[in-house]
């Protein structure tokens, strides 16, 4: 697979200077189009250990409007992330609608490293790749296009680059002990990386393997491929929106004229005049005086129980006091 990225492609300075302004202008136009859409592209930068991946991230931040793009480095897991589901740390860095994210390290990092160092076997590795494939499919269905780049260096080219950087006092800090440790297992990483790309390169989220030996060729290839992928995602999003609008049910048509036959038939029907319903009035509660008189009559007739008789006597007493206050009225 990686043999196609070891043919020695190069770009001369004149071509590079001529193409850079055009590509930068196109990327800015596409970025403005993304800002007005429902898309949130994610750019994945992967590849062999070395400074090339960081340089590509810096290039994208320089060529594009930094207000609409963010970069995230995902390598060591923090204590906060270890206490949560594994993919929680990746959900946090997904961009909002209308913006983009560049990932330096991603959900591929741990499975590839663990398999290269024999921490997991092929069964677990393939299971992780299937999980990644399902995760990426879900993201693309949610309007998050995935543009994945793998920057490849041949083993001899990587050794030459690491030694060159080690001798440069201004750039030797780019070469860490981890870079040399990973280089010692170059063949294992190559085999595992080829398997990962083969298992996760789909129509919705394909891999783009870039020969990264020549810097100018690497930069032009990444940016032109990125522009084409964003343009295709915008076109697909526009087609889906047009299809969604055409699939909406049309409103019911309003009648333009009344049916004369129906009007005549309805006009011949006579109905009694409509009268509004009135609320039934409840009878007024009996006054205290009438209650006392009724109690007195019942008392004289001896038809009340002792308890009811005592209540009636109390009512008569209250009525007598009220008459006394009012002057016998």
CORLIN-V778626 format. One record per residue. N is the residue number from 1. RES is the residue in one letter. BURIAL is b if it has 16 or more other ideal C-beta (glycine too) atoms within 10 Angstrom, else e. Layout:
N_RES_BURIAL + N_RES_BURIAL
//
This chain:
1_X_e + 2_X_b + 3_X_e + 4_X_e + 5_X_b + 6_X_e + 7_X_e + 8_X_e + 9_X_b + 10_X_e + 11_X_b + 12_X_e + 13_X_e + 14_X_e + 15_X_e + 16_X_e + 17_X_e + 18_X_e + 19_X_b + 20_X_e + 21_X_e + 22_X_e + 23_X_b + 24_X_e + 25_X_e + 26_X_b + 27_X_b + 28_X_e + 29_X_e + 30_X_b + 31_X_b + 32_X_e + 33_X_b + 34_X_b + 35_X_e + 36_X_e + 37_X_b + 38_X_e + 39_X_b + 40_X_b + 41_X_b + 42_X_b + 43_X_b + 44_X_b + 45_X_b + 46_X_b + 47_X_b + 48_X_b + 49_X_b + 50_X_b + 51_X_e + 52_X_b + 53_X_b + 54_X_e + 55_X_b + 56_X_b + 57_X_b + 58_X_e + 59_X_e + 60_X_b + 61_X_e + 62_X_e + 63_X_b + 64_X_b + 65_X_e + 66_X_e + 67_X_e + 68_X_b + 69_X_b + 70_X_e + 71_X_b + 72_X_b + 73_X_e + 74_X_b + 75_X_e + 76_X_e + 77_X_e + 78_X_e + 79_X_e + 80_X_e + 81_X_e + 82_X_e + 83_X_e + 84_X_e + 85_X_e + 86_X_e + 87_X_e + 88_X_e + 89_X_b + 90_X_b + 91_X_e + 92_X_e + 93_X_b + 94_X_e + 95_X_b + 96_X_e + 97_X_e + 98_X_b + 99_X_b + 100_X_b + 101_X_b + 102_X_b + 103_X_b + 104_X_b + 105_X_b + 106_X_b + 107_X_b + 108_X_b + 109_X_b + 110_X_b + 111_X_b + 112_X_b + 113_X_b + 114_X_b + 115_X_b + 116_X_b + 117_X_e + 118_X_e + 119_X_e + 120_X_b + 121_X_e + 122_X_e + 123_X_e + 124_X_e + 125_X_b + 126_X_b + 127_X_e + 128_X_b + 129_X_b + 130_X_e + 131_X_e + 132_X_b + 133_X_b + 134_X_e + 135_X_b + 136_X_b + 137_X_e + 138_X_e + 139_X_b + 140_X_b + 141_X_e + 142_X_e + 143_X_e + 144_X_b + 145_X_b + 146_X_b + 147_X_b + 148_X_b + 149_X_b + 150_X_b + 151_X_b + 152_X_b + 153_X_b + 154_X_b + 155_X_e + 156_X_e + 157_X_b + 158_X_b + 159_X_e + 160_X_e + 161_X_b + 162_X_b + 163_X_e + 164_X_e + 165_X_b + 166_X_e + 167_X_e + 168_X_e + 169_X_e + 170_X_e + 171_X_e + 172_X_e + 173_X_e + 174_X_b + 175_X_b + 176_X_e + 177_X_e + 178_X_e + 179_X_b + 180_X_e + 181_X_e + 182_X_b + 183_X_b + 184_X_e + 185_X_e + 186_X_b + 187_X_e + 188_X_e + 189_X_b + 190_X_b + 191_X_e + 192_X_b + 193_X_b + 194_X_e + 195_X_b + 196_X_b + 197_X_b + 198_X_e + 199_X_e + 200_X_b + 201_X_b + 202_X_e + 203_X_e + 204_X_e + 205_X_b + 206_X_e + 207_X_b + 208_X_b + 209_X_b + 210_X_b + 211_X_b + 212_X_b + 213_X_b + 214_X_b + 215_X_e + 216_X_b + 217_X_b + 218_X_b + 219_X_b + 220_X_b + 221_X_b + 222_X_b + 223_X_b + 224_X_e + 225_X_e + 226_X_b + 227_X_b + 228_X_e + 229_X_b + 230_X_b + 231_X_e + 232_X_e + 233_X_b + 234_X_b + 235_X_e + 236_X_e + 237_X_b + 238_X_e + 239_X_e + 240_X_e + 241_X_e + 242_X_e + 243_X_e + 244_X_e + 245_X_e + 246_X_e + 247_X_e + 248_X_e + 249_X_e + 250_X_e + 251_X_e + 252_X_e + 253_X_e + 254_X_e + 255_X_e + 256_X_e + 257_X_e + 258_X_e + 259_X_e + 260_X_e + 261_X_e + 262_X_e + 263_X_e + 264_X_e + 265_X_e + 266_X_e + 267_X_e + 268_X_e + 269_X_e + 270_X_e + 271_X_e + 272_X_e + 273_X_e + 274_X_e + 275_X_e + 276_X_e + 277_X_e + 278_X_e + 279_X_e + 280_X_e + 281_X_e + 282_X_e + 283_X_e + 284_X_e + 285_X_e + 286_X_e + 287_X_e + 288_X_e + 289_X_e + 290_X_e + 291_X_e + 292_X_b + 293_X_e + 294_X_e + 295_X_b + 296_X_e + 297_X_e + 298_X_e + 299_X_e + 300_X_e + 301_X_e + 302_X_e + 303_X_e + 304_X_e + 305_X_e + 306_X_e + 307_X_e + 308_X_e + 309_X_e + 310_X_e + 311_X_e + 312_X_b + 313_X_e + 314_X_e + 315_X_b + 316_X_b + 317_X_e + 318_X_e + 319_X_b + 320_X_e + 321_X_e + 322_X_e + 323_X_e + 324_X_e + 325_X_e + 326_X_e + 327_X_e + 328_X_e + 329_X_e
//
